[in-house]
Amino acid sequence: MPSKLKHDFEFEPDYGYTLSQLKAIHPDDRPRGFKSFWQNKYQHALQIRPDVAIQDCHQDTPNWRIFKCYYNSTKQMRCGGWLLLPRSGVVKQAIISAHGYGGIEQVDCPVSLKNTAVLMPCSRGIGLSAKAPISDNPMWHVLHNIQDKDRYIIGGCVQDLWCGVSALLRLFPQVTNKIGLMGSSFGGGLGIFASAFDPRIQRAHFHVPTFGNVALRLKLATHGSGKALQDFYQQQPKLALSTLRYFDSATAATYLRCPSHWALALFDPFVAPPGQFSAYNNAPQPKQLAVLKAGHFDYPEQQQQRQQVNQQLATFFAELTKHE
């Protein structure tokens, strides 16, 4: 039986699924032209000259020197974010880190990474990438231009990551074929699309990723941006599905070709676990799975499980330069 955590939600955030049941979900909804839709978005992003600018923040951590970083993305977007450079050693590899809908809460990287540059871009409309008329409220951000799949903001947010990879390569040409991705929640969903269609990304980690199994996630009670999508779906079901089927991370996961590491929750009131596991189940090997007791929810073993995952990731991303 699913593990029970004490909570005040009006629904059970484990949705009655056991781990074996979660691992058995294999959605197969591939709308016509899905692959070419994303390949075209990628090719568009590749044509953008990043014109990178960095600024020293003079706010270093024990392991990192911190800079602000700005670069160009699609649709005249100037993205802002944070560039973390190692306090010692030289840059031999790079990670692009995609944040959740809470924004970048702490400019730091808890994973022990040697000789690594970490770029933490703010998705368009959020944080250092704020831009009117895009709302930074997740409930509105996730609906921006949803009426048109070609203009829907989630596609632009994925392009921001691809343009971030271009910015990293502009700054550090030596990291070619040595770039990894880390994404959490909202950024985990974005990261699945980014990694599936960008061969420059060699390894990817997804923590409680969203956007998986659209048909199911629109029916499961939830909080946060997922609830905003459900409310829109109730009002405009055909319009919502005509766009959202092209933004299903479980479909995108089938196109992953790099090794992937997943940290997925059995209990999550903001990103339903069946959606998380739908993406993982559709991803090809090689892949690794760390099962968390909960996501988007505090629980006693949380710190211990996070430390275990961070240790796994240190080993996982060390492979980027292991065979130099």
Secondary structure, 3 states (H helix, E strand, C coil): CCCCCCCCCCCCCCCCCCHHHHCCCCCCCCCCCHHHHHHHHHHHHHCCCCCCEEEECCCCCCCEEEEEEEEECCCCCEEEEEEEEECCCCCCEEEEEECCCCCCCCCCCCCCCCCEEEEEECCCCCHHHCCCCCCCCHHHHCCCCCCCCCCCHHHHHHHHHHHHHHHHHHHCHHHCCCEEEEEECHHHHHHHHHHHHCCCEEEEEEECCCCCCHHHHCCCCCCCHHHHHHHHHHHCHHHHHHHHHHHCHHHHHCCCCCCEEEEEECCCCCCCHHHHHHHHHHCCCCEEEEEECCCCCCCCCHHHHHHHHHHHHHHHHHHHHCCC
